[in-house]
Amino acid sequence: MDLGYWLPLFFAGAMGLALLIYVVLDGYDLGIGMLLPFASDPEKDVMVAAIGPFWDANETWIVLGVGILLIAFPRAHGIVLTSLYLPVTIMLMGLILRGVSFDFRVKAGDQHKAMWNRLFALGSLVASVSQGWMLGAYVTGLTGDATSTLFAVLIGLALPALYIMLGAAWLLIKTEGELFRKAARWGQLAVWPMGAFLLLISIATPLVSQTIADKWFTLPNAIGLMPIPIATGLAWAGLIWIFNSHQILDNGYGWLAFLALIVICVLAGIGLAYSLFPDVVLGQLSIWDAASATESLLFTFWGAVIALPMILGYTVFIYRVFRGKATHLSYE
Amino acid sequence: MEFDPFLLARLQFAANISFHILFPTITIGLCWVLFYFRLRYTLSGDKAWEYAYFFWVKIFALSFALGVVSGITMSFQFGTNWPGFMERAGNIAGPLLGYEVLTAFFLEASFLGIMLFGKDRVSNRTHLIATALVAVGTSFSAFWILSLNSWMQTPSGYRIEDGVFFVESWWAVIFNPSFPYRFAHMLNASLLTAAFLIMGVSAWRALKQVDGPATWKVMRTGALMAAVLAPLQVWIGDMHGLNTLEHQPAKIAAMEGIWETEKNAPLTLFGFPDEDARTTHMAIKVPGLASLILTHEWEGELKGLNEFEGEHPPVAPVFWAFRIMVGVGMLMVLVGWWALWRLFRDREESSSAHPWLLRAMSIMTFSGWVAVLAGWYVTEIGRQPWIVDGLLKTSEVVADHSSATVAGTLFGYVLLYAFLLVAYIAALRYLATKPARSLSLTPQQLAMDDARTEGDA
């Protein structure tokens, strides 16, 4: 077996998986952060309690994703992060503000709580928008011209919509009563811009990148790929149905909304991976060109093979421990 | 005035890492202290230990959050500021950082949730184990990152092909010559920082008269730790110094302000190093002492800075940072012993019994931070102009950003960090002064509280 071929492939897959998990997991807590201003003060506490035990670990997935980029593809890490210097810096400041607000809002005096709530929401919004901006710039090959900037702005607006949907769906799982109904309402509203952005991005991506257009619109590939947009469309329609159906929501099947969103994220991730592969920087660097030395990859590979299942195992354990509604989980 | 983008990149990295290191320094040590509190509670059933745990776990969580978010910044800054480092040394640095993420970050972040919110959801034993796992995670994290940092100081186990580092032996890379010393020095520094933090905050509570039995238990724990660990740190530091002399003599020369190679070299206690004049002005020297400390012989030879002209670190910052670190360390030894003597001999738990000691302890609350920052400045500035000692220069790996971009983001970071630091200390002060139910109860109230919250713990 040719390790020089397979190891970069393994790490590209692991990186994709880590970033996908990041989008779903930190997506819901960033989304809840953005929804915070629309809730009453006692509801805010419940919303924070719904993410309190999880957010630290959720954020670690982006460190793993960027970590793999750095470990396995150091040349790409340099190119990607220097090109994305500004959005990365802004995202980091957003994440910093948001992360510390969790703690400060209950540990500082009550008179400051409103300020930390606002910073929490602001940080979540800033981080989400700049992540979309980064994704947009990355998908267009980090060229930085006018079209790709416009595209980056588009995704910069789309990603917060997705995160808000994830946040609303998470609240369906973790809350009840008035807040539950509010979450359903938020989902009903946000599903439309999210759908519109999904559609726009699907149309715009092949327009801004000839490489991606060729991959999707040549026969027979086009036929084989049809299930991806069709399934995404169905999952989106399902979301509208779930958020509007009293029967589903009132009988405790609200988690179906989160499941539908995971399906959408996975499909989008597959689509993205197909568009980019085998490049790690589109049109510039393939995963094999950018990879570290094989012996370095192999050393990390063994660690990853042992550690990743353990991480997934205790992540599931933590989610089991904190299953159920987050009613009066005190966060101080 | 045009700023040098290289200098700005270094300043930005320094600002980020200086801010970051404050929080892991607390959490690495504090988590083991929390484990001790939790263990004492489990073994004795004394509620005071449980209260101590839940008071300090809040401060731990706050510090941890700041460490996480500033740590995420670090993982990006390697790429945004020093892309050349990852391109050239990525084969070595990458896996070490990778193991940190895989073995430490998820472990800490995941089980922290149980530490904070899991008391009523998991068994007593699982809660204890979760605390231990977070402590192990923080120490693992220190292990990997210090291994990488030490490798940059004393590289070994590598070969270079076309300017790119490749690994020859992972064992030699991970356990490079300075690693055991640096790891021990930093772990102990974290424990000391935590010791002075818990002592200082407890002393503050006693002075504000919001203290309870748990406050004094915590204070005694801190005093015992400080009295043992501060002298231990002096010894580890001495060993670390000998190791540095062997591998990075230029750093030692800068620390001691030694310009010419000499035997029986004097120890400069104080002075103003001047790199242009290549002398130390107004130096107060003790004859022969530098040779004695560094070589353990009066006649030991120490290399001077002039042997490394053009390739030695900036002298004044290293010289000063070293004196600050050692000075704070000596103060820690004194206060640690004083506290041990007073608190264990005179068991009266009131602020009137120890007015001066309590003041001294609360002044020393953040002394660990000062010493740790100064120590890191010694070792990091002391490595310059190299990023990998003797092999790769920092200036070769810097990113090509305009100085306006770097200056702008640097300004943003500094502003944000200043705000967060003020908020952090204010929150600590607020928590410390708040007469928390848990820490302010008298023994009688404790008994009543026990009856009221029966089954609560």
Chai-1 contact restraints between the chains, C-beta under 6 A:
chainA,res_idxA,chainB,res_idxB,connection_type,confidence,min_distance_angstrom,max_distance_angstrom,comment,restraint_id
A,P53,B,G113,contact,1.0,0.0,6.0,A-B,restraint_1
A,P53,B,F117,contact,1.0,0.0,6.0,A-B,restraint_2
A,D56,B,V68,contact,1.0,0.0,6.0,A-B,restraint_3
A,D56,B,A109,contact,1.0,0.0,6.0,A-B,restraint_4
A,D56,B,L112,contact,1.0,0.0,6.0,A-B,restraint_5
A,A57,B,A109,contact,1.0,0.0,6.0,A-B,restraint_6
A,A57,B,S110,contact,1.0,0.0,6.0,A-B,restraint_7
A,T60,B,F105,contact,1.0,0.0,6.0,A-B,restraint_8
A,T60,B,F106,contact,1.0,0.0,6.0,A-B,restraint_9
A,T60,B,A109,contact,1.0,0.0,6.0,A-B,restraint_10
A,V63,B,I72,contact,1.0,0.0,6.0,A-B,restraint_11
A,V63,B,S75,contact,1.0,0.0,6.0,A-B,restraint_12
A,V63,B,V101,contact,1.0,0.0,6.0,A-B,restraint_13
A,V63,B,F105,contact,1.0,0.0,6.0,A-B,restraint_14
A,L64,B,V101,contact,1.0,0.0,6.0,A-B,restraint_15
A,V66,B,S75,contact,1.0,0.0,6.0,A-B,restraint_16
A,G67,B,G98,contact,1.0,0.0,6.0,A-B,restraint_17
A,G67,B,V101,contact,1.0,0.0,6.0,A-B,restraint_18
A,L70,B,M86,contact,1.0,0.0,6.0,A-B,restraint_19
A,L70,B,G94,contact,1.0,0.0,6.0,A-B,restraint_20
A,I71,B,G94,contact,1.0,0.0,6.0,A-B,restraint_21
A,I71,B,P95,contact,1.0,0.0,6.0,A-B,restraint_22
A,I71,B,G98,contact,1.0,0.0,6.0,A-B,restraint_23
A,P74,B,M86,contact,1.0,0.0,6.0,A-B,restraint_24
A,P74,B,E87,contact,1.0,0.0,6.0,A-B,restraint_25
A,P74,B,G90,contact,1.0,0.0,6.0,A-B,restraint_26
A,P74,B,G94,contact,1.0,0.0,6.0,A-B,restraint_27
A,R75,B,E87,contact,1.0,0.0,6.0,A-B,restraint_28
A,H77,B,G79,contact,1.0,0.0,6.0,A-B,restraint_29
A,H77,B,M86,contact,1.0,0.0,6.0,A-B,restraint_30
A,G78,B,G79,contact,1.0,0.0,6.0,A-B,restraint_31
A,G78,B,P83,contact,1.0,0.0,6.0,A-B,restraint_32
A,G78,B,M86,contact,1.0,0.0,6.0,A-B,restraint_33
A,G78,B,E87,contact,1.0,0.0,6.0,A-B,restraint_34
A,L81,B,G79,contact,1.0,0.0,6.0,A-B,restraint_35
A,L81,B,T80,contact,1.0,0.0,6.0,A-B,restraint_36
A,T82,B,P83,contact,1.0,0.0,6.0,A-B,restraint_37
A,T82,B,A399,contact,1.0,0.0,6.0,A-B,restraint_38
A,Y85,B,T80,contact,1.0,0.0,6.0,A-B,restraint_39
A,V88,B,F76,contact,1.0,0.0,6.0,A-B,restraint_40
A,V88,B,T80,contact,1.0,0.0,6.0,A-B,restraint_41
A,T89,B,T409,contact,1.0,0.0,6.0,A-B,restraint_42
A,L92,B,T73,contact,1.0,0.0,6.0,A-B,restraint_43
A,M93,B,L416,contact,1.0,0.0,6.0,A-B,restraint_44
A,L95,B,V69,contact,1.0,0.0,6.0,A-B,restraint_45
A,I96,B,V69,contact,1.0,0.0,6.0,A-B,restraint_46
A,G99,B,A65,contact,1.0,0.0,6.0,A-B,restraint_47
A,G99,B,V69,contact,1.0,0.0,6.0,A-B,restraint_48
A,V100,B,A65,contact,1.0,0.0,6.0,A-B,restraint_49
A,V100,B,L66,contact,1.0,0.0,6.0,A-B,restraint_50
A,D103,B,A61,contact,1.0,0.0,6.0,A-B,restraint_51
A,D103,B,L62,contact,1.0,0.0,6.0,A-B,restraint_52
A,D103,B,A65,contact,1.0,0.0,6.0,A-B,restraint_53
A,F104,B,A423,contact,1.0,0.0,6.0,A-B,restraint_54
A,F104,B,A427,contact,1.0,0.0,6.0,A-B,restraint_55
A,K107,B,L62,contact,1.0,0.0,6.0,A-B,restraint_56
A,K107,B,A427,contact,1.0,0.0,6.0,A-B,restraint_57
A,A108,B,A427,contact,1.0,0.0,6.0,A-B,restraint_58
A,G109,B,Y430,contact,1.0,0.0,6.0,A-B,restraint_59
A,S292,B,G90,contact,1.0,0.0,6.0,A-B,restraint_60
A,S292,B,N91,contact,1.0,0.0,6.0,A-B,restraint_61
A,S292,B,G94,contact,1.0,0.0,6.0,A-B,restraint_62
A,A293,B,N91,contact,1.0,0.0,6.0,A-B,restraint_63
A,A293,B,F166,contact,1.0,0.0,6.0,A-B,restraint_64
A,E295,B,V167,contact,1.0,0.0,6.0,A-B,restraint_65
A,S296,B,N91,contact,1.0,0.0,6.0,A-B,restraint_66
A,S296,B,P95,contact,1.0,0.0,6.0,A-B,restraint_67
A,S296,B,V167,contact,1.0,0.0,6.0,A-B,restraint_68
A,F299,B,P95,contact,1.0,0.0,6.0,A-B,restraint_69
A,F299,B,W170,contact,1.0,0.0,6.0,A-B,restraint_70
A,T300,B,P95,contact,1.0,0.0,6.0,A-B,restraint_71
A,T300,B,G98,contact,1.0,0.0,6.0,A-B,restraint_72
A,G303,B,Y99,contact,1.0,0.0,6.0,A-B,restraint_73
A,G303,B,L102,contact,1.0,0.0,6.0,A-B,restraint_74
A,A307,B,L102,contact,1.0,0.0,6.0,A-B,restraint_75
A,I311,B,F106,contact,1.0,0.0,6.0,A-B,restraint_76
A,Y314,B,S110,contact,1.0,0.0,6.0,A-B,restraint_77
A,I318,B,S110,contact,1.0,0.0,6.0,A-B,restraint_78
A,I318,B,G113,contact,1.0,0.0,6.0,A-B,restraint_79
A,V321,B,G118,contact,1.0,0.0,6.0,A-B,restraint_80
A,V321,B,R121,contact,1.0,0.0,6.0,A-B,restraint_81
A,V321,B,V122,contact,1.0,0.0,6.0,A-B,restraint_82
A,L329,B,F117,contact,1.0,0.0,6.0,A-B,restraint_83
